[in-house]
């Protein structure tokens, strides 16, 4: 692994050990693993995230879980829903017998 040159040897050893432990404990796809390694090579712990996302208890999320949340939110923003307001079939309006005034109070 090639860390950035400003990362000390001691920090490199710590981050390498953290990365190995994290990769063993966490299921991830190839793209997530690539992103994680770039994050760690820049001098960050895999147990931190750059988006400062936290769980319900206020504890910071690890990198992969935060990455998944950010990617899901981005995917949701890309989704647009177009509703067709014109009906595809003609509508038939049926008047209920004995009830002609919609403002009239119903018996129940």
N, C-alpha and C positions, 0 to 999 in steps of 0.2 A: 504494500500500500504506500502511496506517495502522498504524504501530508503536505500542507502548505509549509513553506520554509520558515515561517515565523512561529510554528508550533514547537515547543520544547520537547526534548526527548522523553522527559518524565510524563508529560501530558500525552504524548504519542502512545506510550506504553499503557497508560490508563484507558485511553479511548479505544485502543485496539482490544483490550480485554473486555471492555464494556460491549463493544460491537460483537465480539464472538459470543458472549453470553446472550446478548439481545437476539442475535440471529438464530441461536438455538431455541430460544423460548418463544419466538414470535413467528407465526405463519405469514408469509408475504409473497407477492408475485415478483417477477424479475424486475419490472419497472420500479416497484417500491424499494426493492433491494438496491437498485442503482441510485435512486434518490437518497436513500439512507446513507449509503457509502459516501456520496458527495457531501452530505451534511456533516458526517463525522470527519472526513478528510479536511474540511474547513475549520475543524477545531471544536466542534460541538458534540455534546453527549447525545447518544440515541434516546436517552430518557427525557430530553428537552425538546421543545419545538419553537420555531421562529415566529409562530403566529400568536404565541402566548395564550393558547387555548387551555382551559382547565375543565376538569370533570365537575360533577355536582357538588363534591366536597371542597372544591377550590384548589385541588392538587393539579399541577401541570400534567397535561397528557404527554405521552411519549410521542416520538416523531411520527411513526407509522399511523397511529390512531388519529393524530391531528391532520396528517396528510390526507387520510381517507375522508375526514369531515370536510376539509377544504375542497377536495375534488368533488364530493357529493354536492356541496353548495354551488360550485361552479356549474355542474351539470344541470342542477335545478334552475339556475338562472338562464341557461341556454334553451330550456324547454319553453316553448310558447304554445299556447292553446288557442286555436281559432274556432270559435263556435259559429255555426251557421244559424243565423237568426230567422231565416226564411224557412218555413216548413217545406219538406219535400213532397208532401201530399196535401191535398186540399183539406181544410178543417171544416167539420160540420158542427155547427152550433146547435145544441139541443136545449130547448126551453123546458124546464121542469114544469109539469102541469100543476096548476094551482099556486105557483110561486112566481109572480111576475116582477115584483119590486125587489131588487137586491138590497135596498136599504131597510127593508122590512125585517123585523127581528124574527129569528128562527124560533120554533116552539121548544127547543131543548136547551 
